[in-house]
Amino acid sequence: MTHIPARDGGVVDVAVLGGGTAGAVAALLLARAGCSAAVLERRAAPPDFTIGEGLPPTVHPLLDRLRLLNEVRAGPHLPAYANRSAWGGEALRDHDFIRTPYGHGFHLDRAAFDEALLARAARAGAAVHRGVRVTGRPRREGGAWRFSLADGGSVREMAARFVIDATGRAAAFARAAGARRERYDRLVAFWCVLPAADAGDQATLTESFAQGWWYTAGLPGGRRVVALMTDADTSAARAARTAAGFGALLAATRHVHAACGGAAPAEAPAASGAGTARIALPYGDAWLAAGDAALSFDPLSSQGILTAIYSAEKAAAAAYHVLRGSHDALPRYAALLDSIFAGYLHDYPAAYAAERRWPDEPFWRRRASPPHPLVRRAAAARAGA
Ligand SMILES: Cc1cc2nc3c(=O)[nH]c(=O)nc-3n(C[C@H](O)[C@H](O)[C@H](O)COP(=O)(O)OP(=O)(O)OC[C@H]3O[C@@H](n4cnc5c(N)ncnc54)[C@H](O)[C@@H]3O)c2cc1C
């Protein structure tokens, strides 16, 4: 057994599980506040590509407040000027960001973005450990969380006064601690990265079809991401698992295929869950969940990264206050996440309701209005609470 070095008797103030956007931001802010923070990331090395690249213009004040905006501006990311969609009809419609106070959003090189955040956290004093995985059930002993970390061939013991679960949709610590994850639908995503001669006109293009929807966006470095969203039980989901099946579905689109220059994937696409989910109570005894681990949004909302950053900011503050003896920091954090989720439930079903061309298809029937099943589920969850 080896021990992760810590400032005080082998116990760090905060262990942050997961070194994605939420984990990196939480560790950075804790380190800035003078806490000893250790990021424990499962991946041994930074990935070549991370899905989720669109930052809306409304992210500017948040990045500015966290002193991250200049770094994002100086990074390899592209400005994003519009959302363009064929939704509710075949014609493309533009939502131009020039009408927002901030002018543009970003198409991130997401892997580079997360990596830069982790480097900022390390420079601020956080310890960043890669290639480690929590194994077994965490134990609460002597005022600290103690758990074992598989690290290649060896096992490390870790102790932390507080744990932030930023493991994304896995919500690994929260679930091990017994938290219940509510899933609101069975949306799945399939995606691949294609070479692109240029980034196009730097708009995110969205196109609906009978069994779901597609999006594509130009990326830095002469690449383009193309992604299909559908429910796990559709024939599109079954077909999309192979390069040929994904390519055939892509070729059947009108605008997305054209934006990809007619390119087809050489390999089977990557896949993951993409539906709406949350941890009903996103905290427990000296732990909380942030980012997707707490609230996972449908990518149609374009709110995932922004919410990961914002919830990480509030998670770091809550952890800081708990370590200083506050009793209400965690319930206040949970109430904030509740209000974010309520806003999401209020806004986002309308986007699905705007597509009425396939009322008999299960994908669209499940999302038809009124009332959207998400809202019914939320009301039922509240009534049962
Ligand atoms: C197809 C698709 C497209 C999307 N597009 C957008 C978009 O355009 N804009 C947007 O805002 N959002 C988008 N999202 C959502 C966005 O990607 C997420 O909201 C965001 O990644 C959440 O960040 P996070 O840090 O909470 O989690 P993640 O980015 O998932 O990071 C979690 C980290 O934890 C690590 N980890 C997992 N388990 C463990 C463990 N047991 N121990 C240690 N480490 C662990 C992982 O390796 C990872 O590094 C999209 C999502 C999908 C699926």
The ligand as a Gaussian input file, in Angstrom:
#p B3LYP/6-31G(d) Opt

LIG

0 1
 C      -22.862000      13.633000     -27.348000
 C      -22.744000      14.703000     -26.295000
 C      -22.594000      16.025000     -26.696000
 C      -22.506000      17.035000     -25.756000
 N      -22.368000      18.316000     -26.198000
 C      -22.304000      19.321000     -25.296000
 C      -22.151000      20.659000     -25.733000
 O      -22.031000      20.950000     -26.927000
 N      -22.120000      21.628000     -24.784000
 C      -22.230000      21.348000     -23.454000
 O      -22.210000      22.274000     -22.631000
 N      -22.342000      20.085000     -23.011000
 C      -22.368000      19.063000     -23.899000
 N      -22.459000      17.781000     -23.448000
 C      -22.468000      17.537000     -21.997000
 C      -21.068000      17.719000     -21.395000
 O      -20.131000      16.951000     -22.115000
 C      -21.074000      17.314000     -19.924000
 O      -22.104000      18.023000     -19.274000
 C      -19.737000      17.610000     -19.261000
 O      -18.744000      16.774000     -19.808000
 C      -19.806000      17.382000     -17.753000
 O      -18.528000      17.578000     -17.197000
 P      -18.092000      16.795000     -15.869000
 O      -16.754000      17.282000     -15.500000
 O      -19.189000      16.853000     -14.888000
 O      -18.016000      15.253000     -16.318000
 P      -17.042000      14.564000     -17.356000
 O      -16.631000      15.500000     -18.415000
 O      -17.748000      13.304000     -17.756000
 O      -15.749000      14.192000     -16.501000
 C      -15.763000      13.133000     -15.580000
 C      -14.323000      12.700000     -15.323000
 O      -14.335000      11.721000     -14.283000
 C      -13.501000      10.636000     -14.650000
 N      -14.003000       9.454000     -13.924000
 C      -15.124000       8.723000     -14.180000
 N      -15.256000       7.732000     -13.269000
 C      -14.208000       7.848000     -12.420000
 C      -13.800000       7.136000     -11.258000
 N      -14.495000       6.090000     -10.793000
 N      -12.674000       7.529000     -10.613000
 C      -11.953000       8.588000     -11.076000
 N      -12.284000       9.301000     -12.179000
 C      -13.402000       8.944000     -12.830000
 C      -13.632000      10.556000     -16.163000
 O      -12.514000       9.889000     -16.741000
 C      -13.672000      12.042000     -16.543000
 O      -12.395000      12.578000     -16.727000
 C      -22.541000      16.735000     -24.377000
 C      -22.672000      15.405000     -23.955000
 C      -22.765000      14.399000     -24.909000
 C      -22.910000      12.957000     -24.454000

